[in-house]
Amino acid sequence: MNKILLFFYLLSLGSCDYSKNKNNLKSNSFIQDTIFIHDTLQIVQTQTDDWQIGFGLTHTPNIDSVWGKPVSYYINDKACNSLSIDFYYGYMRPSDNGATIELLKLACTDNNKLRPFYRWCLNKTLLISDGALAELVGVPARQYAEKFPDEFFEYMDNKKDNNQYEIWTEEIQYSGFFDYPEFDDIEKLKKEHIKRMSLNLKNKTDANLNRIKKFAEDCQKV
């Protein structure tokens, strides 16, 4: 099967909604080491295993929801990054490459509409991370919590998974400070972490400030 035939075969596996809207989706990615199923013919490999088991997806955008909105609400937006769309459909599986880094850092966007969808991509990647991938997820997870602390705590409080908080803190502890020159100086990292979250905190109650301190502590446990 040549590349063009393979391309159309893979597209037929997606939902009708995706087929209708794919030509209106604008790619914002410039990474070349992954597959962009919906807007290019440059297919170099495919994934045959269902790596999204447990995600609870139907891959029907009007049925699946993220943060109280149907997935179609996000992916039909022309500004929605193509990597996140390919992630949702299972066409892009996160690994230790540049495309994954680009996908994960989207969670820190200032776009309030699309950020919940990008955060969903980050969260699901945290759930499946292991090996080399685990070294990439900690920094964007920490940066998201630092930039949007109010939103982060609300997200943690609304998760049904009881160990959601532990997953985030463990991944941040493992690889969340690799972007710091002195990432082995625990006390220094902790103070900087608290400082950044506190500055960005909107609802500066004593309870929330104490919660930031506890979160910083939990991210440094060994």
C-alpha positions as CSV (number, residue, x, y, z in Angstrom):
1,M,0.0,0.0,0.0
2,N,1.6,3.3,-1.1
3,K,1.7,6.3,1.2
4,I,-1.2,8.1,-0.4
5,L,-3.5,5.1,-0.1
6,L,-2.4,4.6,3.4
7,F,-3.3,8.2,4.2
8,F,-6.9,7.9,3.0
9,Y,-7.3,4.6,4.8
10,L,-6.3,6.1,8.1
11,L,-8.6,9.1,7.6
12,S,-11.5,6.7,7.0
13,L,-11.0,5.4,10.6
14,G,-11.8,8.9,12.0
15,S,-15.3,10.3,12.7
16,C,-17.4,12.0,10.1
17,D,-17.1,15.3,12.0
18,Y,-13.4,15.2,11.7
19,S,-13.6,14.6,7.9
20,K,-15.9,17.6,7.5
21,N,-13.8,20.0,9.5
22,K,-10.2,18.8,8.7
23,N,-9.8,21.2,5.8
24,N,-10.7,24.1,8.0
25,L,-8.1,23.3,10.6
26,K,-4.9,25.3,10.6
27,S,-1.6,23.6,11.4
28,N,0.5,25.7,13.8
29,S,3.3,23.1,14.1
30,F,6.7,23.2,12.5
31,I,8.2,20.0,14.0
32,Q,9.1,17.5,11.4
33,D,9.8,14.3,13.4
34,T,6.2,13.1,13.9
35,I,3.1,12.3,11.9
36,F,0.5,14.9,11.1
37,I,-2.3,12.8,9.8
38,H,-4.9,15.4,9.1
39,D,-2.9,17.9,7.0
40,T,0.0,16.2,5.3
41,L,0.8,13.2,3.1
42,Q,4.1,12.6,4.8
43,I,3.3,9.5,6.7
44,V,6.3,7.6,7.9
45,Q,4.8,5.2,10.4
46,T,1.6,4.1,12.1
47,Q,0.6,3.0,15.5
48,T,-1.2,-0.3,15.7
49,D,-1.8,-0.7,19.4
50,D,-4.5,1.2,21.3
51,W,-2.3,3.4,23.5
52,Q,-5.4,5.4,24.5
53,I,-7.0,2.6,26.5
54,G,-8.5,4.1,29.6
55,F,-9.0,7.5,28.1
56,G,-12.8,7.0,27.7
57,L,-12.9,8.2,24.1
58,T,-15.3,7.5,21.3
59,H,-13.4,9.7,18.9
60,T,-16.6,11.4,18.1
61,P,-16.0,15.0,18.9
62,N,-19.7,15.8,19.6
63,I,-19.8,13.0,22.2
64,D,-16.4,13.2,23.9
65,S,-16.0,16.1,26.3
66,V,-13.2,18.0,27.9
67,W,-13.8,20.3,30.9
68,G,-17.5,20.4,30.3
69,K,-17.3,21.1,26.6
70,P,-17.6,18.7,23.6
71,V,-14.3,18.1,22.0
72,S,-15.7,19.7,18.8
73,Y,-15.8,23.0,20.7
74,Y,-12.0,23.0,20.7
75,I,-10.9,21.2,17.5
76,N,-13.3,23.2,15.3
77,D,-11.6,26.4,16.4
78,K,-9.2,27.4,13.6
79,A,-6.6,28.3,16.2
80,C,-6.5,24.8,17.6
81,N,-3.0,23.3,17.2
82,S,-2.9,20.3,14.9
83,L,-0.8,18.3,17.3
84,S,-3.6,18.3,19.9
85,I,-6.1,17.2,17.3
86,D,-3.9,14.3,16.1
87,F,-3.3,13.4,19.8
88,Y,-7.1,13.2,20.4
89,Y,-7.7,11.0,17.4
90,G,-4.7,8.8,18.4
91,Y,-2.7,9.6,15.3
92,M,0.1,11.1,17.3
93,R,1.4,9.1,20.2
94,P,3.7,11.0,22.6
95,S,7.3,10.0,22.7
96,D,10.7,11.5,23.4
97,N,10.7,13.9,20.4
98,G,10.3,17.5,19.5
99,A,6.7,17.2,18.5
100,T,5.8,15.9,22.0
101,I,7.6,18.9,23.6
102,E,5.6,21.2,21.4
103,L,2.3,19.5,22.3
104,L,2.9,19.6,26.0
105,K,4.0,23.2,26.2
106,L,0.6,24.3,24.7
107,A,-0.9,23.9,28.2
108,C,0.7,27.2,29.1
109,T,-1.0,29.1,26.3
110,D,-2.8,32.4,27.1
111,N,-5.7,31.2,25.0
112,N,-8.4,30.7,27.6
113,K,-10.7,28.8,25.3
114,L,-8.2,26.2,24.1
115,R,-6.1,25.8,27.2
116,P,-8.4,23.2,28.8
117,F,-8.0,21.0,25.8
118,Y,-4.3,21.4,25.8
119,R,-4.2,20.7,29.5
120,W,-6.2,17.5,28.8
121,C,-3.5,16.4,26.3
122,L,-0.8,17.1,29.0
123,N,-2.7,15.2,31.7
124,K,-3.3,12.2,29.5
125,T,0.4,12.2,28.6
126,L,1.3,12.3,32.3
127,L,-0.9,9.2,32.8
128,I,1.0,7.1,30.1
129,S,4.5,8.5,30.6
130,D,7.3,6.1,31.3
131,G,10.9,5.8,30.3
132,A,12.3,8.6,28.2
133,L,8.8,10.2,27.9
134,A,8.7,10.7,31.7
135,E,11.7,13.0,31.3
136,L,9.7,15.4,29.2
137,V,6.4,15.8,31.1
138,G,7.6,17.2,34.4
139,V,8.6,20.7,33.2
140,P,5.4,21.6,31.3
141,A,3.3,20.2,34.2
142,R,5.2,22.4,36.7
143,Q,5.1,25.5,34.4
144,Y,1.3,25.1,34.0
145,A,0.8,24.9,37.8
146,E,3.1,27.9,38.3
147,K,1.4,30.1,35.6
148,F,-2.2,29.2,36.4
149,P,-2.2,28.1,40.1
150,D,-5.9,28.9,40.7
151,E,-6.9,27.0,37.6
152,F,-4.6,24.1,38.5
153,F,-6.1,23.7,42.0
154,E,-9.6,23.8,40.6
155,Y,-8.6,21.1,38.1
156,M,-7.2,18.9,40.8
157,D,-10.3,19.4,42.9
158,N,-12.6,18.4,40.1
159,K,-10.8,15.2,39.1
160,K,-12.6,12.0,39.8
161,D,-9.3,10.0,39.9
162,N,-8.2,10.0,43.5
163,N,-4.5,9.7,42.7
164,Q,-4.5,12.5,40.1
165,Y,-2.7,14.9,42.4
166,E,0.0,12.3,43.2
167,I,0.6,11.6,39.5
168,W,1.3,15.3,38.9
169,T,3.5,15.8,41.9
170,E,5.5,12.6,41.2
171,E,6.1,13.5,37.6
172,I,7.2,17.1,38.6
173,Q,9.5,15.7,41.3
174,Y,11.0,13.4,38.7
175,S,11.7,15.7,35.8
176,G,10.0,19.0,36.6
177,F,13.0,21.1,37.3
178,F,15.4,20.0,34.5
179,D,15.1,23.5,33.0
180,Y,16.8,25.0,36.1
181,P,20.7,25.2,36.1
182,E,20.8,24.0,39.7
183,F,18.0,21.4,39.6
184,D,19.6,19.4,42.4
185,D,19.3,22.3,44.9
186,I,16.0,21.2,46.5
187,E,15.5,24.2,48.9
188,K,16.3,26.7,46.2
189,L,13.9,25.1,43.7
190,K,11.2,24.9,46.3
191,K,11.5,28.6,47.1
192,E,11.4,29.6,43.5
193,H,8.5,27.3,42.8
194,I,6.5,28.9,45.7
195,K,7.4,32.4,44.6
196,R,6.2,31.9,41.0
197,M,2.9,30.3,42.0
198,S,2.3,32.9,44.7
199,L,2.9,35.8,42.2
200,N,0.4,34.3,39.7
201,L,-2.2,33.4,42.3
202,K,-5.3,35.5,41.9
203,N,-7.3,34.3,44.9
204,K,-4.6,35.0,47.6
205,T,-6.2,33.5,50.6
206,D,-4.2,32.0,53.4
207,A,-5.6,28.7,52.5
208,N,-4.4,28.9,48.9
209,L,-1.0,30.3,49.9
210,N,-0.6,27.3,52.3
211,R,-1.7,25.0,49.6
212,I,1.0,26.3,47.3
213,K,3.6,25.6,50.0
214,K,2.3,22.1,50.4
215,F,2.3,21.5,46.7
216,A,5.9,22.7,46.5
217,E,6.8,20.3,49.3
218,D,5.1,17.4,47.6
219,C,6.9,18.1,44.3
220,Q,10.2,17.7,46.1
221,K,9.6,14.4,48.0
222,V,12.0,11.6,47.1
